[in-house]
């Protein structure tokens, strides 16, 4: 066999632990990128269509201004998800995507009428340019945001630290370990 017999077959080796983490990080990066793209599509559709919904008389709370507010919110959350994807940012992303998707579905199928200063947004069609695309983008953003929320971090003391050792000694002294009866 000589020199060739001592070599290991690379396919028989188990992958390193870092490889598993690499896949998770890669999946998280892809999900984050697609969520940012979905929010960008939502922002673009709302920003470009806002002018079509401005009434001739103007006003503060108009359908066009609500579209502009949604475009701004989607743009800001896309930047936040891109730059600082924390638990709070993902929760805010869920709130923005859910409110946008909920509104488009509600006002597509239900004639709610005016609510205080909010105009009647009822539009019983999907034929408006960008409406269906925006709804799909909001749904994708909602799903990916919900799937991307990181687990809450445990702020307890790390194992092996002096505080953790003191806490373990206190538990032993009090007999609160399993199997110890007093």
N, C-alpha and C positions, 0 to 999 in steps of 0.2 A: 504494500500500500504506500509506504513511504510518506512523502510530504503531503500528498493529496488525501490520505486516509484520516489525518488528524483534523482536517477542516470540518467545521459544522455546516450543516445545511441551513441556510438562512430561513427557509420556509418552515423548518421545524421549531424554530425559536419562538417563544412567546413574545408578543409585542411589549414594549416598555410601558410603564404606567403613564409616562408623559404622552404617549400616543393617544390614549383614551382621553386625556384632558385636552389634547389638541383637537380631537373630533368634537368634543363638547364646545370648546371655544370657537371652532369653525362654524358649527351649527348656530351658535348664539350670534356670531357676526353676520351670518347670512340672514337670520331672522330679523336682526336689527336693521340691516340694509334694506330688506324688503319692506319693513314697517316704515322706515324713513321715506322710501319711494312711494308707498301708499299715501302717506300724509302729504307728500309733495304733489301727487296727482289730485288729491282732494283740495289742496290749497289752490292749485292752478285752475281747476274747474270752477271753484267758487269765485276766485278773483276775476276770471275772464267773463263769467256770466253775470256778475253783480250789476253791471250797467243796464242789462235788459230788464231788471226788476225795480228800477228806480221810477217812482211815480212822477208825473209831470209837475205836481205841486211841491215836490221835495218833502222834507220832514226829517225828524231825528231818527225815529224807529221805523225804518222802511225795510222791505224785503231785500233791497240792494245792500243796505247797510248791515243787515244780518248776514248776508253772504260775505261781505268784506270782513266782518268780525270772525266768521268761521275760517276764512282764508288766513287771517292773521293768527288765529289760535292753532290751526294745523301747521302753519309755517314755523311758529315758535316751538311747538312740541316736536316737530321733525328735527329742528336744530338741537333741542335738548336731548332727544334720544340719540342723536348722532354724536354729540360731544360728551354728555354726562349721563349714561344710561343707569341711573340708580333706581331703587325701588319706588321712590316718590315720583320720579319722572315717568316710570312705566304706569303707575296708578293714575297719574294725570293724563297720560296718553289713552288709557282705557276710558276715562271720563269723557274726554273730547271725542273719541271715535264713537263711543256708545251714544252720546247726545246727538251727534250728527247723523248717525245711522237711524237712530230712533225717530228723529225729526223727519227725515226724508220718507221713512216708511209710514209714519203716522199721517203726514200731510199728503201722501200719495193715496191712501185708502180711506181716510176719515176727513170729513169736512168739519173741522173743529170750530171754524169761525174766528172772529177776532177775540183776543184775550187781552184786555186792558189796552196798552199801547201797541201790542204786537198785532200786526195786520193779519188778515186771513191768508194763510200760506197754502191753501188747498190747491193741488194741481194733479188731477186724476189721470196722469199719463206718464209713461216712461220715455216718450218720444222727444222730450226736450234735450237738445244737444248737451252731452256731458252728464246728465242726471244718472243714468244707469252706471256709467263708468265711475262716477263719484260714489255711488252706493256700494259698488264692489270694492272700491279702494277703502272706504270706511269700514266695511266688513272685514277685509283682510287686515287692516290696521288694528281693529278691535281684537281679532283672533290672535294675531302675532304679539300684541301687547300683553294680552292675558297669559300667553304661553311663555313670555320672556321675563316675567316678574321673578327676580331672584329671591331665594329663601331669606327670611329675616336673619340677620347675623346675631349669633349668641354673644352677648357682651360679658359673659362670665370670664373668670380668670382662665388662662390657658393651662393645660395640664403640665405639670412639672414646675410651675412657678411657685414662689414662696407662699403666695396667698392661697394657692390651691392645696399645697401641703398642709398649711395651717387649718384649712377647712376640713381636710380629711382627718387630721388628728382630732379636731373637735368632734367630728362625727363618731370616731372610734371611742373617744372618752365618754360620750353620751350614750353609747351603745346603740346607735341608730343604724349600724351596719346590719345586713341580713345575717341571721343565724345567731345573733347574740341576744340572750335573754337575761333579764335581771330579776 
